[in-house]
Each structure stands twice: as structure tokens, then as C-alpha cells.
Amino acid sequence: MNKQAVGYLNKSGKALGLALMMALSVGCAPKTQMLNQVQADEITTAGLTNTDFEQAAGEAVQSMLRSGAVDRSDGKKNILVISSILNDTMQRLDTDQLVKKIRVELLQSGKVKTTTAIGLNGAEDQMNTKYAQLSQSSKVNQKTVVRQRFTAPNLSLSGKIIQRNNRLESDRELVEYYFQLTLTDLSDGLAVWEGETPIRKLTGANTVSW
């Protein structure tokens, strides 16, 4: 057999081996499956999960409600604005996820309304701003345009998420997250409630938590 033929066989053998390895790796890969809420809650990771956000939001809101900070004696409801939730962790977090869960819990309590027209970076719901342009449009029946009168908030919620990693042993690490929230009365700038919800996870020292 000449050298050209041997070279061809070697290349073919390598290509076949590579193809077999790829096929085996695909065949052995775990299958993706849907999880119900109970199964999802049982999964624990070093990073923050949806379950962690639900726990932090639920505990914070219940603490706030128990304190009486959002109670009113005049029959009216407080108007709450979300100021800012700072992320001081090693992870890239969408803090809006925590904010949304807090707002849902507060709204369901029936004691608070939240504004989407006023915020640090403008209106959360941009339709609040765009709606004002309808009164200038000739394509819109002006009789159907409602005059906007935004309700100013009287309470502001701000907070911070902190992460602390503590090495316990050579192969274990304690990852701690602290959800800190402050409720401020905008009429005088005084904090009327503060809460901190800790979430602690014991993991391997080499586990990545971000």
C-alpha cells in the first residue's frame, strides 16, 4: 500500500472516530424536562433562584404588614413607589423580579396601590407618558381622551441585596444573601419600616455562585 493510501485511511479513521465521539456525547447528554413548581422548589443552587426571590418577597411583605406601617385609619390606600433595589452580589440579577413579587404581595393585601407613572427613571409604564400625546393627535377622537391626573406616592420602597461568602472548611463554603428593604414616608422622609431577610446556602468550596 502506497503512502498516499495510508494517509487517506488515517484521515478517514480520525474523522470516523471524531464523528463517533460526537454521536456518543449527544446520546449521553441529559434530556431536558419540564418541572412543576414543587420539583423546581426542591432544586437548590448556590446562586439566587426564583424560589429565593419568592421567599424574600413573601417574608418582607408579611413583616411590613405585621408592623402596621402601611395601615391607614382614613379608609384610603397608601400609594407606593419603588425607588431602587441595588444589587451588591457577585451575580447579574434582574432586581425587577424581586420588585414585581413584592408589588404583587402588597397589592393582594388590599392596603397599598403602586404607581407606574412615577419613578426615578421616569414612568415604568411608558404608556403613561405616551398617552399625553393623544390629546394632540388629529387621528384620535378627543372626546374619548381622558385627562391625566397622576396620584403622587406617599411611600417609597428602596433596598439592597448583599452577598457574603464564608469558607468553613477546606471543602465547604457558606453563601449568605441578605435582602434589605426600607419603607420611607415621603411626607417627612422618615423610615417607617425596615426589614432584612437572610438566605443561607451551604455548598462546596469550588461551587460557583454567580
N, C-alpha and C positions, 0 to 999 in steps of 0.2 A: 504494500500500500504506500503510495507516494505521500510526501509531506503535506501537499495541498488537501488531500482527502482526510488525513489525520487531523489537520487544523479544522476542517469543516465539521468533523464529528465531535471534536472537543467543544466547539462553539455551540453546536446543536445540543450537546449534553448539558452544558451550562444553562442554556435557555430553557430546556425542559425542566431542569432542576429548579430554576427560579419560578417557573410557572406553577410547579407542584407546590412549592413553598407558599406562594401567594394563595393558591386554592385552599391549602390546609389552614392557613391563617384566617381566611374568610370563613371557612367551615367551622372553625373552633371559636369564632368570636361569639360573645354572649348576645342573645336575642334581646331586642328592645321590647318592653312590655308596658302596658298601661297600669298605673297603680290607682287604687281607690284612696280616699282620704285617710282611712285607718292605716293602710300599708305605707303611705307617704309619711305619716306622722311617726312611724316606727323607725324610719331611716334617720340615723344620726351622722352628721358630718362635723368636721372641725370648724367649718365656716358657718355663716348665718343662713338659715333656711326660712321658707315661708312659715313653717310651724313656729320658729323662733319669733318672727315678727308678730304672729297672731298672739303668742303668749305675752310678749312685751306690751303690745297694744291693749290686750284684754286686762292685764293686771294694772296698767297705768290708769286706764279709764275707770275701772272699778274703784281704785284708790281715790281718784278725783271725785267720783260721785259720792263715796262714803264721807269725804271730808266736808261736803256741803258747799264747796267753793263755787259750784255752778247753780246753786239753788237761788230762787228769787221769790219774794213774797208778794209781788205785784201782779202775778199771773202771766207775766211776759217771759220770753225766752232770751237767753243771752245770745249775742251774735259773736261767733268766734272766727278769728283769722289765724291762719298758720303762718308764723313768722319765718323761721328757718330751723331745719334739723341738720346739724353738722355731722359729717362722717369723719371720725378720728380713729378709724380702724385700718388694717392692712388690706382691706377688701374694697373693691369698687362696688359700692352699694347704691341702689336706687332708693333713696330715702323717701321718695313719694309712696313707696309700697307701705312703709310704716305709717306715714301720714294718712293714707287712704283708709287703713284699717282703724286708726284712731277716730277718724271722722265718721266712719260707718257706726262704730260703737256709740259715739256721742249722739249722733242723730237718732239712733234707735232708742236712746234713753229718753227722748222727748223733752229734754231740758235745754238743749242747745241747737242753734242753727249755725251753719258755717257759710261764710261768704266766698264766692268765686269771682267777685268783681274787683276785689281789693287785695293787694299783696305787695310784697317787697319788690317784685319784678313786674308789677302790673297785674292785670287781670289773669287769673288762672284759666278761666274760660274766656277765650278771646272773642266770643260772640257778644259778650258784654260791651266790648269796645266797638265791634263792627256794627252792632245794632244801631248805634247813634247815626251811622251814615244813611240809614234807611230814610230818615226824615228829609234827606237832601236828594233822594232819588226820584226821578220822574216815572220810573217803572213800577213804583210801589204805591198802592192806594193809601194815601196819607191818613185816611180815616181809620185804617187798621193799625197804624203805628202807635204804640203805647209810649207815653212819656216816661223816660227812665228817671228813677229816683232811688239811688243806691242807699241801702241801710248801712251806716257806719258800724264797724265792730266795736264792742266794749271789752272783749277779752282777746288776748293774744297767746298762742302756744308756741314755745320755742324749745329746742332741745339739742342733745348731742349723743352720739353713740361712740363709746370708748372701748378699745380692746387692750387687754393685758395678757401677755404670755409668760407663764412661770414654769421653769424647769424644776420638776420634783425629784426625779431620779435620772439615771443615765438613759432610760428608755421611755420615760413618761413626761408628759407636759400638761399643765392645766391652762386652758384657754378661757379667759373670762371676758364677757361682754357686759357693758353697763349702758342701759337705756335711760338717760337722764332727761327729764322734762320739767318745764317751768310754765305755769299759767300766770299771766300778768293782767291786772286790772288796768286798762288803758286810761281810765279816768284820773288815776293818780300815779301810775307807773309802779305800783307795789305788787310784789308776787303774792298771790293768794293761795297757791298750791305748788308744791314741788314733789316729784317722785323719782325713784330710781329702781329699775327692775334689772337684777343681775341674771345672766345666763351663763352657766359654767359647764365646760366640756373637758373631760379627761381623755387625752389622746396620746398617740405615740410621738416621741420626740422629733421624728423625721416627717411627721404629717404636715402637709402644707395647709394653712388656714386662710388662704386668700386665692 
